[in-house]
Amino acid sequence: MKLLVIGSTGRTGRHVLEQGIRRGHQITAFTRRPEALAGLEGLAGVVQGDALDLADLRKAVPGHDAVITIVSPPNLGPTTVISQTTLNLITVMKESGVRRIVTTSSRSIVASRPWLAVTLAWVIFRAAYADLARAEGILQASGLDWSIVRATMLNDKPGSGEVHTDSEPNPTGGHWQLSRADYAMTLLNVVEDPHMIGKAIGVNGARSTR
């Protein structure tokens, strides 16, 4: 597939690039910091730009089969980074005829258990989670071939190659921590699977850790 990765130089994005290249995808990295990709071989292209700028996205989106977007907002203070990025992508994707989009999110957006952990997360990251929730709603109403992949707490441990996924608000299994490598693996699995179109799934780490 010809994939455009938004947020490609973040800790999860880098795994998506590396794993996607190994899977044989033609990947274009979209980033404000192309210098951060120095030494990474096998990319189909690199586009420097800001997803909050429609003109930059119009240089990058056309010609791709799908977009994977991994955008992290500031942790403190009001923010519309993710929802505005989502709106911009929807606009440009519709203009370009690109329909498939997979986006990251958090399990805490819909979860109610464990109550204390979810409540604390919303207290600490209220602005970011509110923006994530807005972005999810915007994407679900977009008419595009969307998928939302909600992660639990991420870490930088080596990937296990295993995850637990479900379509419920609260996790039905798995570990509360998830490696970014395994999250990237799941994002690629989802973008490759047409049965995941129009679905929001949660992903947890495998129960056993390695």
C-alpha positions in Angstrom: 0.0 0.0 0.0 1.0 3.6 -0.5 0.8 5.0 3.1 1.1 8.5 4.3 2.1 8.7 8.0 1.2 11.9 9.9 3.2 12.2 13.1 6.0 10.1 11.7 8.8 11.3 13.9 7.1 10.6 17.2 8.0 7.5 19.3 5.0 5.5 17.9 5.3 7.0 14.4 8.9 5.9 14.0 7.8 2.3 14.7 5.1 2.6 12.1 7.6 3.7 9.5 10.1 0.9 10.3 7.6 -1.9 10.5 5.7 -0.6 7.4 8.9 -0.6 5.4 9.6 -4.2 6.5 6.1 -5.2 5.4 6.8 -3.8 1.9 4.6 -0.7 2.0 5.5 2.4 0.1 5.6 4.9 3.0 5.7 8.7 2.9 6.6 10.4 6.1 4.9 13.7 6.9 6.8 15.7 9.5 7.8 19.2 10.6 11.3 17.7 11.4 12.6 15.8 8.5 16.1 15.8 10.0 14.7 13.4 12.7 14.5 10.7 10.0 18.2 10.8 9.2 19.5 7.3 8.8 16.1 5.6 8.1 16.3 3.8 4.8 13.4 2.6 2.6 11.0 5.5 2.7 9.2 6.3 -0.5 9.3 10.0 0.4 9.5 12.7 3.1 7.2 15.7 3.1 8.0 18.6 5.4 5.0 20.3 6.7 2.5 21.0 9.5 -0.9 19.2 9.5 -2.5 22.4 10.7 -1.7 23.9 7.3 -4.0 22.8 4.5 -1.5 23.8 1.9 1.1 21.4 3.4 -1.4 18.5 3.5 -2.3 19.2 -0.1 1.3 18.5 -1.1 1.3 15.2 0.8 -2.0 13.4 0.6 -2.7 12.9 -3.1 -1.7 9.6 -4.6 -1.8 7.5 -1.4 -4.0 4.5 -0.6 -4.4 5.4 3.1 -3.3 7.8 5.8 -2.2 6.8 9.3 -2.3 9.7 11.7 -0.5 9.7 15.1 -0.9 13.2 16.6 -0.2 14.0 20.2 -1.6 17.2 21.7 0.0 19.3 24.5 -0.8 17.8 27.9 -1.7 21.0 29.5 -4.0 23.9 28.5 -6.8 24.2 25.9 -6.0 22.5 22.6 -7.6 21.8 19.3 -4.5 20.2 17.6 -6.0 16.8 17.0 -9.5 17.9 16.0 -8.2 20.6 13.7 -5.7 18.1 12.1 -8.6 15.7 11.6 -10.8 18.4 10.0 -7.9 19.4 7.7 -7.2 15.8 6.7 -10.9 15.2 5.9 -11.0 18.3 3.7 -7.8 17.3 1.8 -8.6 13.6 1.6 -12.0 14.4 0.0 -10.4 16.8 -2.4 -7.9 14.1 -3.4 -10.1 11.1 -3.5 -8.2 9.3 -0.7 -10.7 7.5 1.5 -8.9 5.3 4.0 -7.7 6.8 7.3 -6.6 5.1 10.6 -6.1 7.3 13.6 -4.8 6.9 17.1 -6.8 7.6 20.3 -7.0 6.6 23.9 -9.0 3.9 25.7 -9.8 6.5 28.4 -12.0 8.4 26.0 -14.8 5.8 26.4 -13.7 3.6 29.3 -15.4 3.8 32.7 -13.2 1.2 34.5 -11.0 1.2 36.5 -12.9 4.2 37.8 -10.1 5.8 39.7 -7.5 5.5 37.0 -9.9 6.8 34.3 -11.0 9.7 36.5 -7.5 10.7 37.3 -6.5 10.5 33.6 -9.4 12.8 32.7 -8.5 15.2 35.5 -4.8 15.4 34.3 -5.4 15.3 30.6 -8.8 16.8 30.3 -8.0 19.2 27.5 -6.3 16.6 25.4 -9.0 14.0 25.9 -11.7 16.5 25.1 -10.0 17.2 21.9 -9.5 13.5 21.1 -13.2 13.0 21.7 -14.1 15.8 19.3 -11.7 14.4 16.7 -13.3 10.9 17.0 -16.8 12.4 16.5 -15.6 14.4 13.5 -14.0 11.4 11.9 -17.0 9.1 12.5 -19.2 11.7 10.7 -16.8 12.3 7.8 -18.0 9.7 5.4 -14.5 8.4 4.9 -13.3 4.8 5.4 -12.1 5.4 9.0 -10.8 3.3 11.8 -10.0 4.5 15.3 -7.4 2.6 17.4 -7.6 3.4 21.1 -4.5 2.5 23.2 -4.0 2.0 26.8 -0.9 3.3 28.6 2.1 3.3 26.2 5.7 2.4 27.0 8.9 2.0 25.1 9.6 -1.6 25.9 10.4 -4.0 23.1 7.4 -5.3 21.1 6.1 -8.7 21.9 4.2 -9.2 18.6 1.0 -9.8 20.6 -1.8 -7.6 21.7 -5.4 -7.9 23.0 -8.0 -6.0 21.0 -11.7 -5.6 21.5 -14.6 -3.3 20.5 -15.9 -2.6 24.0 -15.7 0.6 26.0 -13.8 -1.2 28.8 -11.0 -3.7 28.1 -12.1 -7.3 28.0 -8.5 -8.6 28.6 -4.9 -7.9 28.1 -2.3 -5.9 30.1 -2.9 -2.2 31.0 0.5 -1.3 29.5 1.2 -1.5 25.7 4.5 -1.1 23.9 4.6 1.5 21.2 6.1 -1.2 18.9 3.0 -3.4 19.4 0.7 -0.3 19.0 2.4 0.4 15.6 2.0 -3.2 14.6 -1.7 -2.9 15.4 -2.1 0.3 13.4 -0.6 -1.4 10.4 -2.8 -4.5 10.8 -5.9 -2.3 10.9 -5.0 -0.2 7.8 -4.4 -3.4 5.9 -7.7 -5.0 6.9 -10.8 -3.7 5.0 -13.0 -5.4 7.7 -11.9 -2.8 10.1 -13.4 0.1 8.2 -15.9 2.0 10.3 -14.8 0.5 13.5 -13.2 1.8 16.7 -11.2 -0.8 18.6 -9.3 -0.8 21.9 -5.9 -2.3 22.2 -4.1 -3.5 25.3 -0.8 -5.3 25.7 -0.6 -9.0 25.8 -1.3 -10.4 29.2 2.1 -11.9 29.5 5.1 -9.5 29.3 8.5 -10.5 27.8 
